[in-house]
Amino acid sequence: MKRSNIYTIIATLAFIMLSNSACDKLLEEKPKATIALGALDPILLEQTIIGVYEPMTRSRGRLWESTVGLGFELMAEYADGGSVQLNWSNYNNVMNAPNSMAQPWTTLYEAIGRANLLIVNLDANTTLSDALKKSAYGEAYFVRAVCYYFAVRVWGKVPLRLKPILNSNDVALALSETNAIYDQIITDLKFAETALPATVVESKAGRATSGAAKAALADVYLTQGDYQKARDKAKEIIDNKATYGYDIEPSLNTVYSPTLATNKEDIFSLKFSQVQERGNFMASYWADSRAKAAGFSVSGNKFGGIMSQAPLIRDWDNNDLRKKLSVYNSYIINGVVTAAEAEPGIYDMRMGKYRDPNAPIDTGNGNDLYFWRYADVLLIYAEAENKLNGPTNAYAAINTLRRRAFGVSMTVPSAVADLPAGLTQTAFDDMVFRERGYEFIGEFKRWFDLVRTGRAAAVIGAARAVIPTPARKPIPTKFLFALPDVELQNNPLAK
């Protein structure tokens, strides 16, 4: 049984905020405020670290488990939000609406602020052991880097806050250029990979490790187009996978289990539990009104679906186990094959990757949300190696995943599963992009892959040519979201 969510400790227990203000005369105010943690001991330090992670997995924080997990997946060319989530399917609508990402922005910067607060208190602390402080620094820098990595890809220039906001005078901060933000992300992750442990005990599953920092670095380098560094960092993980306990799980059901605390493919994921308002909404968001009887979730919201006509889905081999897990148009109820609910003229399939029919409530699905799996490392390596040297040494990484997908031995060449030999560098790159689509469907990576590879217009255009209502998928005219009103109104320098 999955342990209780490690991030459910109330944040106020972790962050003891002391606000001091003074008034010398009846009408004379000195609006000074300081925010500090109590004297850090090992117990309070542990609570504080948990508090740093907490905003990321907050069920009502509308960050990764909700807005990103659902919304950014609906921005893929093969998905549609239907009548309920229209804006997420219309790129030009959602990306020009300042309020579309207001709550995620606030939650994101809350996590950043907590990481900054921990860092400055660690700087001031003289009682904790060096080993405890080093690991705590690593987790704080890791969380901050992950948050800014998301922010820079979504909004571009954002305020690069590296210190806690202690009073209203600290709110005004100019937007940083994207290169400066990426430099800071890399600096934080480089420190984290040296400070964090290689592994953590199962009771701490979901906490950052040195392997997670390395995987994040490889991904950042890939996004920047620095293929040498992306390839080298991914290979470092592959060559030392035993140190980190990583490998490909033979069964996809293990990877997406709603009850297991972790698995050997899990590099970094947000941990959710089968507890009311402590779970991941995804299983319920994607399922329809017969979710419970069909075996997908305790209830279904029907917040979006998959278009079978989109080229990625249309051309997906029916023998690929990833397809059978991830998309469906029917299910069996009481022994009878029943058509899944769809929206005629919009979408005809449902997303099935997240399943937890034994959840107590729709806010209590136990499925974790992956940021990086060992599969990411293999595909990062395959893409970067091919970009540098052609596909010769890149085949093995991608074929490992394809063999699992077709249910054959992952270590033996397979005529059924393996990519054809002799692909050109360009053709192999196209295959890596396709495999990322199949491997990570439902894991909110597709939009970012479309943008970073420069394929957005072509791929969305190809989908528009065949989907039922092409007007719902306009060719994007921009690739960054507008800054939310909450920042524009409070930060006079956010221009």
Disulfide bonds with the S-S distance in Angstrom:
none
